[in-house]
Amino acid sequence: MGKETLGIIQKVHEIFKKKGLKLSAAESCTGGLISHYITMIPGASTFFEAGVVTYSAESKMRIFGLSSETISSYGVVSGETAKEMAERIRLLTKTDCALSTTGNLGPDVLEGKDVGLVYAAVSMYGKTFVKELRFMGERQEIKEKAAVSALEFLLEIMES
């Protein structure tokens, strides 16, 4: 992990500890990497409540209660799915804030969506913000970029 990524993680820790807020994460394409990053630094237990990885559409519906209409209308790789994932994990874990990711790491087009297309969402205080991200590279590289970019998006929302 590079210094820049470590700095982002440290900043997440600082903000959540300073504000006394709780965080949860619902991950799909990042496969738990966001949760891994957050828990790499001691003290995450003071603010990080839970991280859940749901990879299939079925698990998203069963675990989070995602709407089958959302998935059939927009697909698992969509801003709408990312939004519902963030909102549902926040409610399930009773946290102040939740972060979610869903996307296509490749190697093939999925649901007609290009490799490298990722959606991140942040749900906080009854509002949810969604960001579309696009990356180039190999699968692992896209996964790492998606996790770091989602954490940066979380910081943007927290600092605004």
Protein Blocks (a to p, Z undefined) as FASTA:
>chain_A
ZZklmmmmmmmmmmmmmnopacddddfklnommmmmmmmpghklmmpmbdcddfbfklmm
mmnopafklmmmnojadfklmmmmmmmmmmmnopabdcdddddebjbdeehiaehiacdd
ddeehiacddddddeddfklmmmmmmmmmmmmmmmmmmZZ
